[in-house]
Amino acid sequence: MSSPLGVTETPLGSLQSSLLESDPTLAYIYLTFVALAIALGTVGNMVIIWVHATNLGLKGKGNEFVLNLAVSDLFVTMVADPMCILGE
């Protein structure tokens, strides 16, 4: 069931509206910021992984922790953040 305002009713009875339909300018700003965060996060984490792999002096426990954070954040920026754009 749909209303003239672009708000649809889901089977559970909650109201759901598309940001693109309700305010396209805000949707494009949101998309730009999320895409920028995905791009910078992916590049930054890959740089940390590359530096850790090529620099043998970075094999301490603290640096291993930073490497683990970079790998997990890389998966977040590659999997979870695009789902934020899709609205899933």
N, C-alpha and C positions, 0 to 999 in steps of 0.2 A: 504494500500500500504506500502511495507516495502523495505528498502534499505539494502545493504550488511553490513552497519555499525551498524545495529540494531536500527536505527531511524525509527519510524513509523509516518505516517501522519494521524492525526485525521480528522474526517469529517469537522471540522472548519478550517482546513488548517494549524494548528500549529504543530510544530515538537515536538515529545515526545520520550525520550529515557529512558530506564530502567538503574538505577545506577548499578544494579547487573550485567547486560549484558555489560555495558561499562567499569566498574572498580570494579570487585568483592572484591578486598581487601578494597577499600574505603567503599563499601557497608557493609562489615562485621564490620569495625571499627565504622561506623555510627550506625549500629544495636546494637553494644555493648554499646555505649554511651547512646543511647536512652533507652535501656532496663535497664541499670544501673540507669538512672534518674527516670524511672518509679518505679523501686524497692525501691530506697532510698526515693523518694517522698511519696510513699504509706506508707512505714513503718514510716517515720518521722511524717507524718500527723496523722497517727493512734496513735502514741505515744502521740502527743499533745492532741488529743481528749480523750485518756484514762486518761492522767494526769488531764485534766480539769474535767472529770467525777468523778474521785476518790478523788480529793483534794477539800474539801469544802471551803477552803480559797481563791480559785480562782474564785470568783463570781462577781468581779467588772466589770465595763463597758469596761475597756481596755482589760481585759482577755476574755470577751465575744466577743470582736472584733477579737482577736487572734483565738478564737474557730471558728468563722465564716470564717476567712481566711483559717484555716486548713480544714474545711469541703469543702469549694469551691475548694481549691487546690487538695483535695483528689479526687473530681469528675473529675478535669482536668487530673490528672495523671491516672485515671482509664478509662476515655473515650477519651479525645482528644489526649493524647500522643500515645496510640496504633494506632490511625488513622494516626499519623505521620509515623509510621513504614509501614503501608499499602499503604501510598501515596494517600490517599483519600482526 
